[in-house]
Structure formats: C-alpha cells, structure tokens
C-alpha cells in the first residue's frame, strides 16, 4: 500500500468542489434517519442509477445497510443550516420538522431529490458505497449549495471559454498519436473491466450485448450483431448464444428480450464498472471530465459509420 499522509490526502480531496446532499431513510424500528453527504455521483442514465458513500463508523450505518430505499436531497444554496443539522452527531436531526410517518422521511426544500431503491452495496475502505436505482425525481428552480476546501460556496456559471490561441507547447499530447493513446486506453480498461465482471460471470463482450438489448424494446439481433461486429467484436453470435443459454436473454425469431435475471446482472455490472470509473477518473475536475467526454464523443461521431452506434 502506498504511504499517503492522510492530512495531505484530505487536503487534496478538498480541492474538488462538490454539491451537498442530505440522505434519509428509516431504521428497522421506523425511526427517521438522515446524514449530510457530499459523496454523491451518477452511475447510469439508463437505467437511472446514483451512488453515495457513508463512513463505516457512522451511527446511521446499520439503518442504511438494512434499508431497501433511501432519498437523496441535493441542497439549495440557502440550506447551510440544514446541512449543518444533518452533519451533527447525537441530536434529533428531525426535531421540529414535519415528515411523512408512513414512508421515507422526505425534506420539503431541496434543489433536486432522488427516491431510490437500494440496488447494491460495496466495500470502499473505511466507507461503504450505496448504489441506488432511481424510482422518482423532483427538481426545483434553486441554485445548489457547494462545498470546497472545508467551506460552503455558491455556484455560478462560467462564461464560454475561447479555446483559440491555446499554446500548443502546453497541450498534454506528447509523442504518441491520439489513435495510439485510445488503443492503449482500450486495452488497459478492457482488462480491468473483465476483472470486475468475472465475479458475476460476465465478460465485456456479453455486457456490450446486454447494454444494446437493454436500451431498446425487443431489438433485432441481426441489427445488434451488425453494430457490435462493426465495432470490432468477434464471435458475437457465440456470446449471444451463451447469454440466451444462461437465461439472461430470450430469443424469438430475430427479436431479443432481456430477462429479469439479465437485467439484474446488467445493473450489477454497470455498478461495478462505475465504481472502477470512479477510481481511474479520481483527481479530474468536472470540467476536465466534460472535456474528455466531449472530445471522445466527437471522435466517435467522426469515426462511426452513420447509424452504427452500439446504443441507440
């Protein structure tokens, strides 16, 4: 294990600006439980999934570990007091608040709210990572509360950047071509994805097929096969047959349908891959990640063959 000074590590992490959330649920006795968390992130758009993490030493750990549902409230810029209340220890955090008695304890004010089913729980060192499948959302017209370097902040949109005139000597391109870099990245990530998929008896080719089927309503295998093979997949027919044999997909004529077992395996795989993505993207700012996504999408659009995108 690397010898990382915890104080310096915490200081480095504090340079990443985050939103602030309050996550709520009920314990086994029906008592409302809530914590302040800024470890919130998205996992998947389709199906909609999000994640957050909680310290294993938290008094609320048992409640969230046993709960089948929870609610994540993204706080507005005017809700610092509420953030402080749910970050405190020992006090009745819901004192004086009116919350539903027969369902999740929901807050009245927020910038956005996600009601989730607990889909997966993962060990994350001294924290536990909770992945939730989003069942309901509610969005308000409110600026979000931010947290940076141990202090609250407020969001403001930056003006569009002018990328003309960037000093080419400062670009992080190096000696390798973009094609070489993408090929290297693909090889490295594929190996790591396969390692994460092995415990759930999937390989990355099968996951690509599950994703393609899961994003459509009874798609035609002939079309999916054409798309995945155009993207470089070999033995696509054999991979599909194995998914059918394992009852993860059903095939009738040329149409494919994902089974309940297949969707559950698919969601578990997406969660595992998202956790991996969190690891290798650690340290990049939201702006840097957005720039990477935009650049890669632009390259995909230019190198793709018309409507040959694997996911419609």
Helices and strands as residue ranges (DSSP letters): H 6-13, E 18-19, E 21-26, E 32-37, E 41-44, E 49-55, H 61-66, E 69-74, H 80-87, E 112-124, E 127-139, E 145-148, E 151-154, G 168-170, H 178-198, H 204-214, H 221-230, H 236-245, E 249-252, E 255-258, H 260-280, H 286-303
